[in-house]
Amino acid sequence: MDFCRRRVWCATILGVLGAALSAASVVNANAQAYPTKPIRLIVPFAPGGLNDTTARLLQPHLEKALGQPVIVDNRPAASGIVGTDAVAKAPPDGHTLLMVASSHTVVPATNAKLPYDAERDFAPVAMVGKNPLLFVINAKVAAKTLPEFVALAKANPGKLNYATPGAASQSHLVTELFDQKAGITIQHVPYRGGAPAIMSVVQGETQFAVISPLASLPHIQSGGLRAIAAGSLARDPQFPDLPTVAEAGYPDVEAIQWVGLLTTAGTPKEIVERLNAEVNRALRDPDMVAKLALQGVSPAGGTPAEFQKVIAGEIRRWTEVARSANIKAE
């Protein structure tokens, strides 16, 4: 009887192992054959923004390397949630990609009821590019540097205003974090988008903003705005003469805008690694680097694990800021 039981037990174990090996073989075969059809690259925002522009710059490189059409699919709705959720629920086969911005780590910090988990439901491929947010003031404000602006704000508590592209945006969280670290109180004025926010500073309706270079550079060049700091910890190659917030004495205030590529969690490692290799190869192309520079963006690259670390760290950081400042998505 014991012998029979052992035979049945062994047969069961062998059957389970056989099924697992068979499944692994199928996954490996699918990874080796990848891609087998057109790839959909979802941009969860409207055309014209940084992640849309970056997706379209990367598109021809991926098409050439992978031998399949790459279709850029804009799905602008609900602060990027709709398009992002589509990738979270796509088959995990590498044929659906997501071009996200740093707002990907802000949304879960300010919205407790997302239809996806910003970490667990995605497989990071690579960070594509990054740039510092710029700390800018109206050119008529009596400050030339960030420490001078802090001194001005301390001398006039509650009398200065700052503009953001919207409540619960990255700009909102960064400025609240800066206020806490600098010990100042400036009033938040949210706008609907970066363009009206930056125009409010140019026109003097507000005095300060933490905003993208793409929105602010034309006004800095025309003299309507003064850039007083960059949000990177080290000086950025695109803005080598601009001091950083860290240099001004606030190393805990990092304000980086980035764009990166994700796919669906569960995608075979071999596919993720191949995509990562092709993104890194594209970022070594001088033409790609030059076109990113026109957007004020430096190429990033790196491994999936490095990108995952950035995402996880930012979600924790922005969640703490949102909680301490009581910031919630509307």
URTA-V720915 format. One record per pair of residues at least 6 apart in sequence whose C-alpha atoms are under 8 Angstrom apart, sorted by the first residue. I is the first residue (numbers start at 0). J is the second residue. If there is no record, write none. Layout:
i->I j->J
i->I j->J
This chain:
i->26 j->267
i->27 j->267
i->27 j->269
i->30 j->92
i->30 j->267
i->30 j->269
i->30 j->270
i->31 j->269
i->33 j->93
i->33 j->270
i->34 j->65
i->34 j->66
i->34 j->67
i->34 j->93
i->34 j->94
i->35 j->67
i->36 j->67
i->36 j->68
i->36 j->94
i->37 j->67
i->37 j->68
i->37 j->69
i->37 j->70
i->37 j->94
i->38 j->67
i->38 j->68
i->38 j->69
i->38 j->70
i->38 j->93
i->38 j->94
i->38 j->95
i->38 j->96
i->39 j->69
i->39 j->70
i->39 j->71
i->39 j->72
i->39 j->94
i->39 j->95
i->39 j->96
i->40 j->54
i->40 j->69
i->40 j->70
i->40 j->71
i->40 j->72
i->40 j->95
i->40 j->96
i->40 j->97
i->40 j->98
i->41 j->71
i->41 j->72
i->41 j->73
i->41 j->74
i->41 j->82
i->41 j->83
i->41 j->86
i->41 j->95
i->41 j->96
i->41 j->97
i->41 j->98
i->42 j->50
i->42 j->51
i->42 j->54
i->42 j->71
i->42 j->72
i->42 j->73
i->42 j->74
i->42 j->75
i->42 j->82
i->42 j->97
i->42 j->98
i->42 j->99
i->43 j->73
i->43 j->74
i->43 j->75
i->43 j->76
i->43 j->78
i->43 j->79
i->43 j->80
i->43 j->81
i->43 j->82
i->43 j->83
i->43 j->97
i->43 j->98
i->43 j->99
i->44 j->50
i->44 j->51
i->44 j->73
i->44 j->74
i->44 j->75
i->44 j->76
i->44 j->78
i->44 j->79
i->44 j->82
i->45 j->51
i->45 j->73
i->45 j->74
i->45 j->75
i->46 j->52
i->46 j->73
i->49 j->100
i->49 j->258
i->49 j->294
i->50 j->98
i->50 j->99
i->50 j->100
i->50 j->258
i->51 j->73
i->51 j->98
i->53 j->258
i->53 j->291
i->54 j->71
i->54 j->98
i->55 j->71
i->56 j->287
i->56 j->290
i->57 j->278
i->57 j->281
i->57 j->287
i->58 j->69
i->58 j->70
i->58 j->71
i->59 j->69
i->60 j->277
i->60 j->281
i->61 j->69
i->61 j->277
i->61 j->278
i->62 j->68
i->62 j->69
i->64 j->277
i->73 j->82
i->74 j->81
i->74 j->82
i->75 j->81
i->75 j->82
i->76 j->82
i->78 j->106
i->80 j->113
i->83 j->97
i->84 j->114
i->84 j->115
i->86 j->95
i->86 j->96
i->86 j->97
i->86 j->121
i->86 j->262
i->86 j->263
i->87 j->115
i->87 j->120
i->87 j->121
i->87 j->262
i->87 j->263
i->87 j->264
i->88 j->263
i->89 j->95
i->89 j->263
i->90 j->263
i->91 j->262
i->91 j->263
i->91 j->264
i->91 j->265
i->91 j->266
i->91 j->267
i->92 j->263
i->92 j->266
i->92 j->267
i->92 j->270
i->93 j->262
i->93 j->263
i->93 j->266
i->93 j->267
i->93 j->270
i->93 j->271
i->95 j->262
i->95 j->263
i->96 j->260
i->96 j->261
i->96 j->262
i->96 j->263
i->97 j->260
i->97 j->261
i->97 j->262
i->98 j->258
i->98 j->259
i->98 j->260
i->98 j->261
i->99 j->258
i->99 j->259
i->99 j->260
i->99 j->261
i->100 j->256
i->100 j->257
i->100 j->258
i->100 j->259
i->101 j->169
i->101 j->255
i->101 j->256
i->101 j->257
i->101 j->258
i->102 j->168
i->102 j->169
i->103 j->117
i->104 j->117
i->104 j->310
i->104 j->311
i->104 j->313
i->104 j->314
i->104 j->317
i->105 j->167
i->105 j->168
i->105 j->169
i->105 j->313
i->105 j->314
i->105 j->317
i->105 j->318
i->106 j->167
i->106 j->328
i->107 j->113
i->107 j->116
i->107 j->117
i->107 j->314
i->107 j->318
i->108 j->314
i->108 j->315
i->108 j->317
i->108 j->318
i->108 j->319
i->108 j->321
i->109 j->167
i->109 j->318
i->109 j->321
i->109 j->326
i->109 j->327
i->109 j->328
i->110 j->327
i->110 j->328
i->118 j->307
i->118 j->310
i->118 j->311
i->119 j->264
i->120 j->263
i->120 j->264
i->121 j->261
i->121 j->262
i->121 j->263
i->121 j->264
i->121 j->265
i->122 j->261
i->122 j->262
i->122 j->263
i->122 j->264
i->122 j->265
i->122 j->266
i->122 j->271
i->122 j->303
i->123 j->260
i->123 j->261
i->123 j->262
i->123 j->271
i->123 j->303
i->123 j->304
i->123 j->306
i->123 j->307
i->124 j->259
i->124 j->260
i->124 j->261
i->124 j->262
i->124 j->271
i->124 j->272
i->124 j->274
i->124 j->275
i->124 j->302
i->124 j->303
i->124 j->306
i->125 j->259
i->125 j->260
i->125 j->261
i->125 j->275
i->125 j->278
i->125 j->279
i->125 j->300
i->125 j->301
i->125 j->302
i->125 j->303
i->125 j->306
i->126 j->257
i->126 j->258
i->126 j->259
i->126 j->260
i->126 j->299
i->126 j->300
i->126 j->301
i->126 j->306
i->127 j->257
i->127 j->258
i->127 j->259
i->127 j->260
i->127 j->278
i->127 j->282
i->127 j->298
i->127 j->299
i->127 j->300
i->128 j->257
i->128 j->258
i->128 j->259
i->128 j->291
i->128 j->296
i->128 j->297
i->128 j->298
i->128 j->299
i->128 j->300
i->129 j->255
i->129 j->256
i->129 j->257
i->129 j->258
i->129 j->296
i->129 j->297
i->129 j->298
i->129 j->299
i->130 j->212
i->130 j->231
i->130 j->235
i->130 j->255
i->130 j->256
i->130 j->257
i->130 j->295
i->130 j->296
i->130 j->297
i->131 j->211
i->131 j->212
i->131 j->229
i->131 j->230
i->131 j->231
i->131 j->235
i->131 j->254
i->131 j->255
i->131 j->256
i->132 j->209
i->132 j->210
i->132 j->211
i->132 j->212
i->132 j->229
i->132 j->230
i->132 j->231
i->132 j->254
i->132 j->255
i->132 j->256
i->133 j->208
i->133 j->209
i->133 j->210
i->133 j->211
i->133 j->212
i->133 j->215
i->133 j->226
i->133 j->227
i->133 j->228
i->133 j->229
i->133 j->230
i->134 j->207
i->134 j->208
i->134 j->209
i->134 j->210
i->134 j->226
i->134 j->227
i->134 j->228
i->134 j->229
i->134 j->230
i->135 j->207
i->135 j->208
i->135 j->209
i->135 j->210
i->135 j->215
i->135 j->224
i->135 j->225
i->135 j->226
i->135 j->227
i->135 j->228
i->136 j->200
i->136 j->206
i->136 j->207
i->136 j->208
i->136 j->224
i->136 j->225
i->136 j->226
i->136 j->227
i->137 j->200
i->137 j->201
i->137 j->202
i->137 j->203
i->137 j->205
i->137 j->206
i->137 j->207
i->137 j->223
i->137 j->224
i->137 j->225
i->138 j->201
i->138 j->222
i->138 j->223
i->138 j->224
i->138 j->225
i->140 j->206
i->141 j->148
i->141 j->151
i->142 j->148
i->142 j->151
i->143 j->225
i->143 j->227
i->144 j->227
i->144 j->228
i->145 j->227
i->145 j->228
i->145 j->244
i->145 j->247
i->146 j->247
i->149 j->181
i->149 j->183
i->152 j->158
i->152 j->159
i->152 j->183
i->152 j->184
i->152 j->185
i->153 j->182
i->153 j->183
i->153 j->184
i->156 j->183
i->156 j->184
i->156 j->185
i->157 j->184
i->157 j->185
i->157 j->186
i->158 j->185
i->158 j->186
i->159 j->185
i->159 j->186
i->159 j->205
i->159 j->206
i->159 j->207
i->160 j->185
i->160 j->186
i->160 j->187
i->160 j->188
i->160 j->205
i->160 j->206
i->160 j->207
i->161 j->185
i->161 j->186
i->161 j->187
i->161 j->188
i->161 j->200
i->161 j->205
i->161 j->206
i->161 j->207
i->161 j->208
i->162 j->187
i->162 j->188
i->162 j->189
i->162 j->190
i->162 j->196
i->162 j->197
i->162 j->199
i->162 j->200
i->162 j->205
i->162 j->206
i->162 j->207
i->162 j->208
i->162 j->209
i->163 j->170
i->163 j->171
i->163 j->187
i->163 j->188
i->163 j->189
i->163 j->190
i->163 j->192
i->163 j->193
i->163 j->196
i->163 j->197
i->163 j->208
i->163 j->209
i->163 j->210
i->164 j->170
i->164 j->189
i->164 j->190
i->164 j->191
i->164 j->192
i->164 j->193
i->164 j->194
i->164 j->195
i->164 j->196
i->165 j->171
i->165 j->189
i->165 j->190
i->165 j->191
i->165 j->192
i->166 j->189
i->166 j->190
i->166 j->326
i->166 j->327
i->166 j->328
i->166 j->329
i->167 j->321
i->167 j->326
i->167 j->327
i->167 j->328
i->167 j->329
i->170 j->208
i->170 j->209
i->170 j->210
i->171 j->187
i->172 j->317
i->172 j->320
i->172 j->321
i->172 j->326
i->173 j->209
i->173 j->252
i->173 j->253
i->173 j->254
i->174 j->208
i->174 j->209
i->175 j->320
i->175 j->324
i->176 j->252
i->176 j->320
i->177 j->249
i->177 j->252
i->178 j->184
i->178 j->185
i->180 j->249
i->180 j->251
i->180 j->252
i->181 j->249
i->188 j->205
i->189 j->196
i->190 j->196
i->193 j->210
i->193 j->214
i->194 j->214
i->196 j->208
i->197 j->208
i->197 j->210
i->197 j->214
i->197 j->215
i->199 j->205
i->200 j->206
i->200 j->207
i->200 j->208
i->200 j->224
i->201 j->218
i->201 j->223
i->201 j->224
i->211 j->256
i->212 j->294
i->212 j->295
i->213 j->294
i->213 j->295
i->215 j->224
i->218 j->224
i->219 j->225
i->219 j->226
i->226 j->241
i->227 j->241
i->227 j->242
i->228 j->241
i->228 j->242
i->228 j->243
i->228 j->244
i->229 j->235
i->229 j->238
i->229 j->241
i->229 j->242
i->229 j->243
i->229 j->244
i->229 j->254
i->230 j->243
i->230 j->244
i->230 j->245
i->230 j->252
i->230 j->253
i->230 j->254
i->230 j->255
i->231 j->243
i->231 j->244
i->231 j->245
i->231 j->253
i->231 j->254
i->231 j->255
i->232 j->243
i->232 j->244
i->232 j->245
i->232 j->246
i->232 j->250
i->232 j->253
i->233 j->243
i->233 j->245
i->234 j->240
i->234 j->241
i->234 j->242
i->234 j->243
i->236 j->297
i->237 j->292
i->237 j->295
i->237 j->296
i->237 j->297
i->244 j->250
i->244 j->252
i->244 j->253
i->245 j->251
i->245 j->252
i->245 j->253
i->262 j->271
i->271 j->303
i->272 j->303
i->275 j->302
i->275 j->303
i->278 j->300
i->279 j->300
i->279 j->301
i->281 j->287
i->282 j->288
i->282 j->298
i->282 j->299
i->282 j->300
i->288 j->297
i->288 j->298
i->291 j->297
i->291 j->298
i->321 j->327
